[in-house]
């Protein structure tokens, strides 16, 4: 597989609380994870860093070649639960960490299907030709209001509480995890992103950018640039996992608010 990874602090925030990692081949699978931290001073970036680092380390240790769908689902569920416990316990070690948490969206893929686990409002999409499918459902107050018919799509875009989550990693001792399995084919693209992208760049614009002739990492950068041009009021992170043969060794990690290099 091929990968790309790009993140930016944005035009408003002083600190990038997003963390991400993507690797083209772990025991024959592609792997990617994105987390968007929340909390007081430094707490959000601690939560997102702990989460992405732990899940990545454990995937490298425990993901085995030939694992079936149910085994991969079980692994993702277990690792996210363990990460939740670690962040929750850490949040009680200091007053500055109280209440910290993070979104998380993690994916393990072979050439036939993508398995995604998530909590929060960071998203996963699969782009296949001109079509885009959102695999995840936002665990946010605004989405709950939207589903219940209390607000419409336009109101959701500008709702004053659009950043409020109803589910996050690390804020409670136990957490519910959504799992999605989705088939994909050669040349399809998996996009993981934080809401700094999804709130400001439309699915149609995402498809148009990813179908351009640019290099994959440049495409990720273009998506980030579009979010910046639309206001950039939050941290922005884009991770791509492309279902194509890998041309060279590809491992992308970005935890500092800079750009990744093309895979």
C-alpha positions, 0 to 999 in steps of 0.5 A: 500500500501507499501512504500520506500524512499531513497535519497543521496547527491551523490559523487560530490554535497555538498548539497542535493537539492532533496526532497521527501515524500510518504505516504501509505494511504491518504483518501484511496489513496497512495501519493508520490511526488519528487522534484529536486531543481535548482538555486544558493546557497541554492535556489534549496533546498528552491524551492524543499522543498517549493514544496513538503511541500505545495503539501503534506500539501494540499493533506492531507487537500483536497484529499477526499475518493471516489474522481474520476479520474477527481477530482484527476487530477483537484486537482493535477493540482491545487496544482502544479499551486499553488506551482508554484505561491508560488515558483515564488513569493518567488524567487522575495523576495531576489536576492539569490532566483532569477531564482530558480525552481524545477522539480516535479513529484507527484502521487496519486494512488488507487488499480486500477490506478496511476495518475501522474502530472509532470514538469521537468525531474524527472520521474515516472515508473510503474514496472509490473513483468518483464516490466517497463513503463516510464510514464513521458516525460522529459521536457529537452533540450536534450529530445527536441533534441532527439525527433527532431532527432538532436542527438541520444540516445548515444549522449543524455547520454553525452550531455554537456547540459543534465541538461538544462530544458525547463520547471520547476516549479517556474521559470515563473508565469504560467506553463504547467503540464503534467498529465498521468493516468495509470492502475496498478494491485496488486504487481505492483510498482510505482517508482518516481525518480530524474535524479540522478538515471534515467541518471545512472541506466538503466530501465533493472537494475531497474527491476532486482533490484525491482524483487529481494528478498530484503525488499522494502526499501533495494531495494530502497537503492540498486538503489541509490547504483547503481547510486553512483557506476556509478558516483553519479554526482548528488543528487539521490532520489528513492521513491517506492509505491507498490500496496500491502496491507499495513502490518503496518502504513507506512509514509516516508519523507526524506528532509535531504539527508538521508535514509527513513525507510521501509514501 
